[in-house]
Amino acid sequence: MTDGTPAAFVRGEPALLLSRGEAVWRDNVRGCGVGNLVDIRLRFVVSSWRRGGNLFDLDNLVDPVLSVVGAREAQRRSVWASVEVGDEPGVEISARPPPPAPPTATTVHLRAAPRRSVRTVERLAELVDHAPIGIDEACGCSLTLGSDTPGLGFGFERADQAHDRDALWPLLGGAAHSPADHRIRDLRVRTDPSGTGVVVALWSLVDP
């Protein structure tokens, strides 16, 4: 299945990584019978943008589902995840590569992926001259991972995803210790064996 036809819709409030309901949610996703996808499309529907009064990051929704339906990290080619508020919470799972970032996106080539979370107020050299994208509106984010970046995975310890976004605080807003990752509601990650480093693209999801 590679045409984007939904393989499954798993009903229920999607759980966050390391949250109380994560184990039950993983079991629900496992019950849909979908697995070993190399191009993974996840469309999340949630009942609110907040959990326990706090905004949450899209990648923390992705990890529990990706670990169940995705192929092994080294075999994955892409992950495309989005989140929206709706009356029927759940996740739609299909096999579909992400489209390219829009031509209006702000694009930056990081020569090397950060290997750990950025714990300094200093900007990466590639971001010194860049201003924030908007203020607090929703954003799309595309990450193209070169051959020198490990497999395509998510979670708190993944240098190729979470730490890249930590480094993007000059574009997303927030601070080095607390980037405004909650703004990302369309996340597209793909591998490119012909490239190196990470190509980052960010764009506003609000119509001008």
Phi, psi and omega per residue, in radians:
M1 nan 1.932 -3.135
T2 -2.366 0.181 -3.064
D3 -1.651 0.068 3.130
G4 1.536 -0.056 3.088
T5 -1.071 2.253 -3.108
P6 -0.990 2.256 3.064
A7 -1.443 -0.544 -3.083
A8 -2.904 2.665 2.914
F9 -2.171 2.003 -3.136
V10 -1.665 2.045 -3.080
R11 -1.466 2.619 3.142
G12 2.186 2.725 3.137
E13 -1.156 2.054 3.139
P14 -1.049 2.306 -3.105
A15 -1.516 2.642 3.075
L16 -1.533 2.689 3.062
L17 -0.985 2.307 3.109
L18 1.135 0.383 3.069
S19 -1.638 2.967 -3.065
R20 -1.067 -0.653 -3.066
G21 -1.605 0.151 -3.023
E22 -1.094 -0.772 -3.069
A23 -1.096 -0.762 3.124
V24 -1.138 -0.707 3.139
W25 -1.123 -0.738 3.088
R26 -1.032 -0.725 3.126
D27 -1.115 -0.696 3.104
N28 -1.088 -0.758 3.124
V29 -1.139 -0.725 3.135
R30 -1.056 -0.563 -3.125
G31 -1.207 -0.243 3.139
C32 -1.321 -0.259 3.048
G33 1.419 0.135 3.138
V34 -1.664 2.407 3.119
G35 -2.888 2.980 3.074
N36 1.061 0.552 3.091
L37 -1.358 2.431 3.097
V38 -1.788 -0.481 2.979
D39 -2.023 1.878 -2.939
I40 -1.924 2.161 3.072
R41 -1.962 2.107 -3.134
L42 -2.161 2.039 3.077
R43 -1.936 1.855 -3.103
F44 -1.558 2.450 2.993
V45 -2.109 2.177 -3.119
V46 -2.137 2.817 -3.120
S47 -1.522 -0.276 -3.115
S48 -2.776 2.683 3.074
W49 -1.369 -0.058 -3.094
R50 -2.180 2.617 2.997
R51 -2.190 2.148 -3.096
G52 1.025 0.535 -3.140
G53 1.470 -0.029 -3.079
N54 -1.985 2.494 3.013
L55 -1.183 2.611 -3.115
F56 -2.239 2.841 -3.091
D57 -1.671 2.476 3.133
L58 -1.022 -0.683 -3.074
D59 -1.117 -0.405 3.092
N60 -1.347 -0.272 2.948
L61 -1.424 -0.590 -3.029
V62 -1.188 -0.821 -2.962
D63 -0.940 -0.848 -3.113
P64 -1.088 -0.570 -3.132
V65 -1.418 -0.767 -3.113
L66 -1.035 -0.674 -3.110
S67 -1.146 -0.360 -3.140
V68 -1.625 -0.795 -2.989
V69 -1.688 -0.275 -3.086
G70 -1.456 2.686 2.986
A71 -1.210 3.095 3.080
R72 -1.025 2.618 -3.035
E73 -0.872 -0.804 -3.063
A74 -1.138 -0.338 -3.108
Q75 -1.671 -0.251 -3.091
R76 -1.244 2.413 3.102
R77 -1.796 -0.612 -3.086
S78 -2.821 2.723 2.988
V79 -2.347 2.266 3.064
W80 -2.202 1.990 -3.105
A81 -2.180 2.466 3.052
S82 -2.441 2.812 -3.138
V83 -2.417 2.468 3.124
E84 -2.538 2.783 3.066
V85 -1.598 2.370 -3.138
G86 -2.735 3.017 -3.095
D87 -1.420 -0.291 -3.127
E88 -2.141 1.499 -3.107
P89 -1.082 2.625 3.106
G90 2.785 -2.855 3.090
V91 -2.447 2.284 3.026
E92 -1.649 2.225 -3.056
I93 -2.029 2.255 3.066
S94 -2.608 3.047 3.132
A95 -1.911 1.834 -3.077
R96 -2.778 2.230 3.085
P97 -1.268 2.708 -3.120
P98 -1.326 2.627 3.012
P99 -1.279 2.867 3.089
P100 -1.188 2.799 3.046
A101 -1.106 2.626 3.117
P102 -1.107 2.684 -3.095
P103 -1.119 -0.326 -3.140
T104 -1.478 -0.048 -3.087
A105 -1.144 2.609 2.977
T106 -1.411 2.109 -3.023
T107 -2.054 2.331 -3.134
V108 -2.350 2.384 3.065
H109 -1.789 1.933 3.038
L110 -1.459 2.164 -3.048
R111 -1.099 -0.510 3.113
A112 -2.567 2.500 3.099
A113 -1.248 2.369 3.043
P114 -1.008 2.405 -3.102
R115 -1.656 -0.092 3.043
R116 -2.731 2.896 -3.115
S117 -1.036 2.513 -3.128
V118 -1.338 2.044 -3.084
R119 -2.024 0.710 3.134
T120 -2.509 2.729 3.106
V121 -1.428 -0.103 3.133
E122 -1.255 2.392 3.087
R123 -1.397 2.666 2.943
L124 -1.072 2.598 -3.076
A125 -0.983 -0.630 -3.097
E126 -1.236 -0.250 -3.058
L127 -1.908 0.073 -3.063
V128 -1.021 -0.679 -3.039
D129 -1.699 0.165 -3.075
H130 -1.747 2.398 3.072
A131 -1.639 2.815 3.120
P132 -1.048 2.625 3.052
I133 -1.503 1.796 -3.131
G134 1.160 -2.726 -3.087
I135 -2.032 -1.223 3.138
D136 -2.463 0.249 -3.139
E137 -1.298 2.850 -3.134
A138 -1.119 2.562 -3.099
C139 -2.271 2.745 2.906
G140 -1.811 2.628 -3.127
C141 -2.455 2.243 3.079
S142 -2.061 2.324 3.083
L143 -2.169 2.113 3.071
T144 -1.911 2.017 -2.995
L145 -1.668 2.183 3.134
G146 -1.362 -3.141 -3.057
S147 -1.182 -0.318 -3.129
D148 -1.580 0.141 3.111
T149 -1.845 2.414 -3.127
P150 -1.070 -3.139 -3.079
G151 -0.967 2.870 -3.053
L152 -1.436 1.811 3.135
G153 -2.494 2.929 -3.138
F154 -2.186 3.079 3.131
G155 2.057 2.971 -3.017
F156 -1.151 -0.441 -3.059
E157 -1.797 0.221 -3.092
R158 -1.593 1.921 -3.127
A159 -1.122 -0.532 -3.010
D160 -1.374 -0.274 3.096
Q161 -2.120 -1.200 -3.021
A162 -1.031 -0.718 -3.061
H163 -1.324 -0.548 3.020
D164 -1.057 -0.739 -3.115
R165 -1.243 -0.585 3.013
D166 -0.961 -0.701 -3.086
A167 -1.273 -0.219 -3.061
L168 -1.571 0.207 -3.098
W169 -1.001 -0.535 3.089
P170 -1.091 -0.449 3.132
L171 -1.635 -0.645 -3.094
L172 -1.479 -0.394 -3.011
G173 1.655 -3.128 -3.025
G174 1.466 -2.546 -3.110
A175 -2.465 2.987 -3.101
A176 -1.005 -0.627 -3.129
H177 -1.488 -0.258 -3.066
S178 -2.617 1.233 3.130
P179 -1.172 2.676 -3.110
A180 -1.433 1.046 -3.104
D181 -1.114 -0.416 -3.116
H182 -1.090 -0.289 3.122
R183 -1.206 -0.421 -3.077
I184 -1.361 1.974 -3.139
R185 -2.088 0.033 3.029
D186 -2.465 1.922 -3.034
L187 -2.122 2.155 -3.097
R188 -2.182 2.072 -3.123
V189 -2.190 2.244 3.131
R190 -2.421 2.785 3.074
T191 -1.795 2.585 3.098
D192 -2.406 1.627 -3.094
P193 -1.052 -0.308 -3.120
S194 -1.492 -0.155 -3.096
G195 -1.927 3.097 3.060
T196 -2.333 2.821 -3.130
G197 1.208 -2.674 -3.130
V198 -2.363 2.228 3.023
V199 -1.679 2.086 -3.092
V200 -1.892 2.344 3.029
A201 -2.272 2.338 3.127
L202 -2.257 2.467 3.112
W203 -2.634 2.680 3.100
S204 -1.345 2.469 3.066
L205 -1.692 0.099 3.101
V206 -1.655 2.252 3.124
D207 -1.082 2.381 -3.139
P208 -1.198 nan nan
